[in-house]
Amino acid sequence: MSFIQISDRVKKLAEQTMSDISPQLSDIEKTAQTNTEKVLAAFQRFHVSDVCFAGTTGYGYNDKGRETLDSLFAGIMGTESALVRTGFVNGTHAITTALFASLRPGERLLSATGLPYDTLHGVIGLTGGYKGSLKDYGVSYCQVELESGGGPDINAIVKNISAGKTCASKTGEGKTGAVLVQRSRGYSSRRAITVKEIGEICDAVHSINRNINVFVDNCYGEFTEIIEPGDVGADIMAGSFIKGPGGGLAPRGGYVAGREDLVEAAANRLTAPGIGGECGANPEGYRLYYQGLFTAPHTVAQALKTAVFCARLFELMGYKTLPKYNEFRSDIVQAVEFGTAEVLERFCKGIQAGAPVDSFVTPVPSDMPGYDYPVIMAAGTFVQGSTIELSADGPMREPYNAYIQGGLTFESGRLGVMLAASALI
C-alpha cells in the first residue's frame, strides 16, 4: 500500500541504498546506545525529578529546573559548567556570547578552521560594519586554512600563535586570546572536524599558552560521536537547543558549556555582571528541554541515518555528495552538489513537499538576516527553523549545494529524501 507518490526508479534505488548502508546504520545505532547510557546516567546522577519541570516567574531566583538543567548538561558535555537558556534566540547568539566571554579588547581571535559560518562574519567584524561586533570592541581576527584533506593544520596554527602577528588583509594585530574551531562544515564543501582533531588543536594551543581559550562552535555536532569537545580539552563551546541537544522537542534556546570562569563570563554577558546566571524565569517550565535532551541521542541517530541514506541515494543518481555515505561523520549535515540554481530549487521543493508541516508551501530564494546573498530554505518543521527536523537549505551561488540536516524519524526522513529525489527525475 502506498500513500505518497514516489518515482518507481527512486523506489528501486532506495532498496539498493538500504542494502548498501546497512553497516553504517549499525554503527550509528551503537553510538546512540552509548550516548543514551551516558545521558540516562547523568539524569540519575543529578536527581532529575518532576519538580525540575515547573515554571518560574519574575526574577527566577532559586529556579531548580534551570539550575539542574545547567548541571545536567555540563555533565553530559564533559565540562565544568553550563549555561542553558531559553533566551538564546539562535546558535549564533550563544556563540557570540561565548566569544565575548573568551576575548578581551586588544586580543586576537584566530580561526583554526578557515573562514567561519556566514552569520559570524558580522559578529567578528568581517562584514557589515555592525556596532557591537568584536572588531568594534578592539578584537582583531586571523584565520588558518585547513589542510588539503580537510583536517586542521596544526603546524600552521602553532606557527601563527607563536609568531604573534595577524594575517594579511584581516582586521588588525594582537596576541591570540582565543582559537575558534567550527566543528561543522557550514556553507562550505569541507568536511566536519572530528572530536579527536579538536583534541589535537586543544593540546597544541595549550602547549604554547594555557591561557589561550579554545572555543568550539558545536552546532550540528552534539551526540554524533560518543565524546564531546569538553572531553578532549575544549575550554568553552556553544550551540543551539533546536538542533541536536533539544531532540526536536525543545521550542527554543541555546547553550554555552565549558570552564566555570568562562561560563560565568558568558552569563554576565548574557544578563549583567553580578546577575549572571542567577536570574531568568521561564514561566512555561522545562519539561520539553529535559525530555528533548533525554531523547537527543536517539533523535540525532535518526538524523544521521537520514543523512547516510541521502548520500548513498544521490550518489547512485550520479550526484556528488559531501561526505560520501561511508565516510566518518562528526555532524548531521549532508551536502549534495547540484551545479545549477534550478536543480537546487527543485530539490528543496521536494524536501518541503515531504514535510509534515507546510508541505503545500513552495520555498523560494530570499534575503536572510546574517547572509550576504539569497538563500533557499526548506523546513516544514514543528519547531520553526529546527534543524534536527528534516530540512534543507542552500546559498544561491556556485556550486549550488544543498545542505540537508535532520529527520525526527528515519522512516519519515527517508520518505522526504525520496520525494526530493523524485522531484529531480
Secondary structure, DSSP 8 states (H G I E B T S, - for coil): --SS---HHHHHHHHHHHHHTHHHHHHHHHHHHHHHHHHHHHHHHTT--GGGG----TT-TT-HHHHHHHHHHHHHHT-SEEEEETT--SHHHHHHHHHHHH--TT-EEEETTSS--GGGHHHHTSSTT-TTSTGGGT-EEEE----TTSS--HHHHHHHHHHT---TTSS----EEEEEEE-S--SSSS----HHHHHHHHHHHHHH-TTSEEEEE-TTTTTSSSS-GGGGT-SEEEEETTTGGGTTT--S-EEEEE-HHHHHHHHHHHS-TTTGGG----TT-SHHHHHHHHHHHHHHHHHHHHHHHHHHHHHHTT-EEES-TTS--SSS-EEEE-SSHHHHHHHHHHHHHT-SSSTT-----B--TT-SS-EEEE---SSTT-TTSSEEEEESSTT-EEEEE--SSHHHHHHHHHHHHHHH-
